[in-house]
């Protein structure tokens, strides 16, 4: 009799346990990991994009696993480290493309970051790990049953070097195989679609060759947001003068830019990547194959039902995207 009663108890309780487990899974979904690949260079749209990402990280929409700087100036690592700590993210490690010092310029906002923040972990660029070993080490830490996304709002050379990397003490997989194993998608702000020319592919001989290499070798889907998508949309304006982002924008473009914001290429790509679904983020996609001319940096997109590349097209008015970004930022 006791066995019968116990069996009935299990039958009655099992659906309750299942429902409770399903509710718990809905309340605590798996947070997708991301690596942020940024030029952190003369333009400040990457600073706005990084604040968007940190807001999404704080809200557990995504989890920031690492940051790579793909265009390196004298104060790149220190200023980025100070920015992260000021924004409440202490202890984040940084990788750099140690060869990418040929993107000339003196970003005023690097000095602004340092002057308006306290000393953190990094004291110079030499304290940061080179991007190849950094990328490989970060990807190896991804559990076998999971994959992460890479968000690239800068130049493609760090990604290109990762794909060209060989098996080493970190992983027995070469770069292409490691990316295929550990990366779900790459989100990239680069190019002008369907055909055109844009800074992130075309800036230097380094970026032109790297863009061609990434498009050719990358084994996972790449979603591109082109120059034409972010033109006329602004993000990051309207903060108080004591806010670090206001000071960064002011250093770049004066009071007008600090109040209005910067063209939202990086912010839009980052927000799209965090949502992870172009349709939900307000975009149509065109599938096909993207090719970059290694000499000129111009891109050509050929539509195809089997291509691994996609570029996004806005479905909404510009103001719709701008308001979504401002709501998140503020």
Secondary structure as a PSIPRED ss2 file (coil, helix, strand):
# PSIPRED VFORMAT (PSIPRED V4.0)

   1 X C   1.000  0.000  0.000
   2 X H   0.000  1.000  0.000
   3 X H   0.000  1.000  0.000
   4 X H   0.000  1.000  0.000
   5 X H   0.000  1.000  0.000
   6 X H   0.000  1.000  0.000
   7 X H   0.000  1.000  0.000
   8 X H   0.000  1.000  0.000
   9 X H   0.000  1.000  0.000
  10 X H   0.000  1.000  0.000
  11 X H   0.000  1.000  0.000
  12 X H   0.000  1.000  0.000
  13 X H   0.000  1.000  0.000
  14 X H   0.000  1.000  0.000
  15 X H   0.000  1.000  0.000
  16 X H   0.000  1.000  0.000
  17 X H   0.000  1.000  0.000
  18 X H   0.000  1.000  0.000
  19 X H   0.000  1.000  0.000
  20 X H   0.000  1.000  0.000
  21 X H   0.000  1.000  0.000
  22 X H   0.000  1.000  0.000
  23 X H   0.000  1.000  0.000
  24 X H   0.000  1.000  0.000
  25 X H   0.000  1.000  0.000
  26 X H   0.000  1.000  0.000
  27 X H   0.000  1.000  0.000
  28 X C   1.000  0.000  0.000
  29 X C   1.000  0.000  0.000
  30 X C   1.000  0.000  0.000
  31 X C   1.000  0.000  0.000
  32 X E   0.000  0.000  1.000
  33 X E   0.000  0.000  1.000
  34 X E   0.000  0.000  1.000
  35 X E   0.000  0.000  1.000
  36 X E   0.000  0.000  1.000
  37 X E   0.000  0.000  1.000
  38 X E   0.000  0.000  1.000
  39 X C   1.000  0.000  0.000
  40 X C   1.000  0.000  0.000
  41 X C   1.000  0.000  0.000
  42 X C   1.000  0.000  0.000
  43 X C   1.000  0.000  0.000
  44 X C   1.000  0.000  0.000
  45 X H   0.000  1.000  0.000
  46 X H   0.000  1.000  0.000
  47 X H   0.000  1.000  0.000
  48 X H   0.000  1.000  0.000
  49 X H   0.000  1.000  0.000
  50 X H   0.000  1.000  0.000
  51 X H   0.000  1.000  0.000
  52 X H   0.000  1.000  0.000
  53 X H   0.000  1.000  0.000
  54 X H   0.000  1.000  0.000
  55 X H   0.000  1.000  0.000
  56 X H   0.000  1.000  0.000
  57 X H   0.000  1.000  0.000
  58 X H   0.000  1.000  0.000
  59 X C   1.000  0.000  0.000
  60 X C   1.000  0.000  0.000
  61 X C   1.000  0.000  0.000
  62 X E   0.000  0.000  1.000
  63 X E   0.000  0.000  1.000
  64 X E   0.000  0.000  1.000
  65 X E   0.000  0.000  1.000
  66 X E   0.000  0.000  1.000
  67 X E   0.000  0.000  1.000
  68 X E   0.000  0.000  1.000
  69 X E   0.000  0.000  1.000
  70 X C   1.000  0.000  0.000
  71 X C   1.000  0.000  0.000
  72 X C   1.000  0.000  0.000
  73 X C   1.000  0.000  0.000
  74 X C   1.000  0.000  0.000
  75 X C   1.000  0.000  0.000
  76 X H   0.000  1.000  0.000
  77 X H   0.000  1.000  0.000
  78 X H   0.000  1.000  0.000
  79 X H   0.000  1.000  0.000
  80 X H   0.000  1.000  0.000
  81 X H   0.000  1.000  0.000
  82 X H   0.000  1.000  0.000
  83 X H   0.000  1.000  0.000
  84 X H   0.000  1.000  0.000
  85 X H   0.000  1.000  0.000
  86 X H   0.000  1.000  0.000
  87 X C   1.000  0.000  0.000
  88 X C   1.000  0.000  0.000
  89 X C   1.000  0.000  0.000
  90 X C   1.000  0.000  0.000
  91 X C   1.000  0.000  0.000
  92 X C   1.000  0.000  0.000
  93 X C   1.000  0.000  0.000
  94 X E   0.000  0.000  1.000
  95 X E   0.000  0.000  1.000
  96 X E   0.000  0.000  1.000
  97 X C   1.000  0.000  0.000
  98 X C   1.000  0.000  0.000
  99 X C   1.000  0.000  0.000
 100 X C   1.000  0.000  0.000
 101 X C   1.000  0.000  0.000
 102 X C   1.000  0.000  0.000
 103 X C   1.000  0.000  0.000
 104 X C   1.000  0.000  0.000
 105 X C   1.000  0.000  0.000
 106 X C   1.000  0.000  0.000
 107 X C   1.000  0.000  0.000
 108 X H   0.000  1.000  0.000
 109 X H   0.000  1.000  0.000
 110 X H   0.000  1.000  0.000
 111 X H   0.000  1.000  0.000
 112 X H   0.000  1.000  0.000
 113 X H   0.000  1.000  0.000
 114 X H   0.000  1.000  0.000
 115 X H   0.000  1.000  0.000
 116 X C   1.000  0.000  0.000
 117 X C   1.000  0.000  0.000
 118 X C   1.000  0.000  0.000
 119 X C   1.000  0.000  0.000
 120 X C   1.000  0.000  0.000
 121 X C   1.000  0.000  0.000
 122 X C   1.000  0.000  0.000
 123 X C   1.000  0.000  0.000
 124 X C   1.000  0.000  0.000
 125 X H   0.000  1.000  0.000
 126 X H   0.000  1.000  0.000
 127 X H   0.000  1.000  0.000
 128 X C   1.000  0.000  0.000
 129 X E   0.000  0.000  1.000
 130 X E   0.000  0.000  1.000
 131 X H   0.000  1.000  0.000
 132 X H   0.000  1.000  0.000
 133 X H   0.000  1.000  0.000
 134 X H   0.000  1.000  0.000
 135 X H   0.000  1.000  0.000
 136 X H   0.000  1.000  0.000
 137 X H   0.000  1.000  0.000
 138 X H   0.000  1.000  0.000
 139 X H   0.000  1.000  0.000
 140 X H   0.000  1.000  0.000
 141 X C   1.000  0.000  0.000
 142 X C   1.000  0.000  0.000
 143 X C   1.000  0.000  0.000
 144 X C   1.000  0.000  0.000
 145 X C   1.000  0.000  0.000
 146 X C   1.000  0.000  0.000
 147 X C   1.000  0.000  0.000
 148 X E   0.000  0.000  1.000
 149 X E   0.000  0.000  1.000
 150 X E   0.000  0.000  1.000
 151 X E   0.000  0.000  1.000
 152 X E   0.000  0.000  1.000
 153 X C   1.000  0.000  0.000
 154 X C   1.000  0.000  0.000
 155 X C   1.000  0.000  0.000
 156 X C   1.000  0.000  0.000
 157 X H   0.000  1.000  0.000
 158 X H   0.000  1.000  0.000
 159 X H   0.000  1.000  0.000
 160 X H   0.000  1.000  0.000
 161 X H   0.000  1.000  0.000
 162 X H   0.000  1.000  0.000
 163 X H   0.000  1.000  0.000
 164 X H   0.000  1.000  0.000
 165 X C   1.000  0.000  0.000
 166 X C   1.000  0.000  0.000
 167 X C   1.000  0.000  0.000
 168 X C   1.000  0.000  0.000
 169 X C   1.000  0.000  0.000
 170 X C   1.000  0.000  0.000
 171 X C   1.000  0.000  0.000
 172 X C   1.000  0.000  0.000
 173 X C   1.000  0.000  0.000
 174 X C   1.000  0.000  0.000
 175 X H   0.000  1.000  0.000
 176 X H   0.000  1.000  0.000
 177 X H   0.000  1.000  0.000
 178 X H   0.000  1.000  0.000
 179 X H   0.000  1.000  0.000
 180 X H   0.000  1.000  0.000
 181 X H   0.000  1.000  0.000
 182 X H   0.000  1.000  0.000
 183 X E   0.000  0.000  1.000
 184 X E   0.000  0.000  1.000
 185 X E   0.000  0.000  1.000
 186 X E   0.000  0.000  1.000
 187 X E   0.000  0.000  1.000
 188 X E   0.000  0.000  1.000
 189 X E   0.000  0.000  1.000
 190 X C   1.000  0.000  0.000
 191 X C   1.000  0.000  0.000
 192 X C   1.000  0.000  0.000
 193 X C   1.000  0.000  0.000
 194 X C   1.000  0.000  0.000
 195 X E   0.000  0.000  1.000
 196 X E   0.000  0.000  1.000
 197 X C   1.000  0.000  0.000
 198 X C   1.000  0.000  0.000
 199 X H   0.000  1.000  0.000
 200 X H   0.000  1.000  0.000
 201 X H   0.000  1.000  0.000
 202 X H   0.000  1.000  0.000
 203 X C   1.000  0.000  0.000
 204 X C   1.000  0.000  0.000
 205 X H   0.000  1.000  0.000
 206 X H   0.000  1.000  0.000
 207 X H   0.000  1.000  0.000
 208 X H   0.000  1.000  0.000
 209 X H   0.000  1.000  0.000
 210 X H   0.000  1.000  0.000
 211 X H   0.000  1.000  0.000
 212 X H   0.000  1.000  0.000
 213 X H   0.000  1.000  0.000
 214 X H   0.000  1.000  0.000
 215 X H   0.000  1.000  0.000
 216 X H   0.000  1.000  0.000
 217 X H   0.000  1.000  0.000
 218 X C   1.000  0.000  0.000
 219 X C   1.000  0.000  0.000
 220 X C   1.000  0.000  0.000
 221 X C   1.000  0.000  0.000
 222 X E   0.000  0.000  1.000
 223 X E   0.000  0.000  1.000
 224 X E   0.000  0.000  1.000
 225 X E   0.000  0.000  1.000
 226 X C   1.000  0.000  0.000
 227 X H   0.000  1.000  0.000
 228 X H   0.000  1.000  0.000
 229 X H   0.000  1.000  0.000
 230 X H   0.000  1.000  0.000
 231 X C   1.000  0.000  0.000
 232 X C   1.000  0.000  0.000
 233 X C   1.000  0.000  0.000
 234 X E   0.000  0.000  1.000
 235 X E   0.000  0.000  1.000
 236 X E   0.000  0.000  1.000
 237 X C   1.000  0.000  0.000
 238 X C   1.000  0.000  0.000
 239 X C   1.000  0.000  0.000
 240 X C   1.000  0.000  0.000
 241 X C   1.000  0.000  0.000
 242 X C   1.000  0.000  0.000
 243 X C   1.000  0.000  0.000
 244 X H   0.000  1.000  0.000
 245 X H   0.000  1.000  0.000
 246 X H   0.000  1.000  0.000
 247 X H   0.000  1.000  0.000
 248 X H   0.000  1.000  0.000
 249 X H   0.000  1.000  0.000
 250 X H   0.000  1.000  0.000
 251 X H   0.000  1.000  0.000
 252 X H   0.000  1.000  0.000
 253 X H   0.000  1.000  0.000
 254 X H   0.000  1.000  0.000
 255 X H   0.000  1.000  0.000
 256 X H   0.000  1.000  0.000
 257 X H   0.000  1.000  0.000
 258 X H   0.000  1.000  0.000
 259 X H   0.000  1.000  0.000
 260 X H   0.000  1.000  0.000
 261 X E   0.000  0.000  1.000
 262 X E   0.000  0.000  1.000
 263 X E   0.000  0.000  1.000
 264 X C   1.000  0.000  0.000
 265 X H   0.000  1.000  0.000
 266 X H   0.000  1.000  0.000
 267 X H   0.000  1.000  0.000
 268 X H   0.000  1.000  0.000
 269 X H   0.000  1.000  0.000
 270 X H   0.000  1.000  0.000
 271 X H   0.000  1.000  0.000
 272 X H   0.000  1.000  0.000
 273 X H   0.000  1.000  0.000
 274 X H   0.000  1.000  0.000
 275 X H   0.000  1.000  0.000
 276 X C   1.000  0.000  0.000
 277 X C   1.000  0.000  0.000
 278 X C   1.000  0.000  0.000
 279 X C   1.000  0.000  0.000
 280 X C   1.000  0.000  0.000
 281 X C   1.000  0.000  0.000
 282 X C   1.000  0.000  0.000
 283 X E   0.000  0.000  1.000
 284 X E   0.000  0.000  1.000
 285 X E   0.000  0.000  1.000
 286 X E   0.000  0.000  1.000
 287 X E   0.000  0.000  1.000
 288 X E   0.000  0.000  1.000
 289 X E   0.000  0.000  1.000
 290 X E   0.000  0.000  1.000
 291 X E   0.000  0.000  1.000
 292 X E   0.000  0.000  1.000
 293 X C   1.000  0.000  0.000
 294 X C   1.000  0.000  0.000
 295 X C   1.000  0.000  0.000
 296 X C   1.000  0.000  0.000
 297 X C   1.000  0.000  0.000
 298 X C   1.000  0.000  0.000
 299 X E   0.000  0.000  1.000
 300 X E   0.000  0.000  1.000
 301 X E   0.000  0.000  1.000
 302 X E   0.000  0.000  1.000
 303 X E   0.000  0.000  1.000
 304 X C   1.000  0.000  0.000
 305 X C   1.000  0.000  0.000
 306 X C   1.000  0.000  0.000
 307 X C   1.000  0.000  0.000
 308 X C   1.000  0.000  0.000
 309 X E   0.000  0.000  1.000
 310 X E   0.000  0.000  1.000
 311 X E   0.000  0.000  1.000
 312 X E   0.000  0.000  1.000
 313 X E   0.000  0.000  1.000
 314 X E   0.000  0.000  1.000
 315 X C   1.000  0.000  0.000
 316 X C   1.000  0.000  0.000
 317 X C   1.000  0.000  0.000
 318 X H   0.000  1.000  0.000
 319 X H   0.000  1.000  0.000
 320 X H   0.000  1.000  0.000
 321 X H   0.000  1.000  0.000
 322 X H   0.000  1.000  0.000
 323 X H   0.000  1.000  0.000
 324 X H   0.000  1.000  0.000
 325 X H   0.000  1.000  0.000
 326 X H   0.000  1.000  0.000
 327 X H   0.000  1.000  0.000
 328 X H   0.000  1.000  0.000
 329 X H   0.000  1.000  0.000
 330 X C   1.000  0.000  0.000
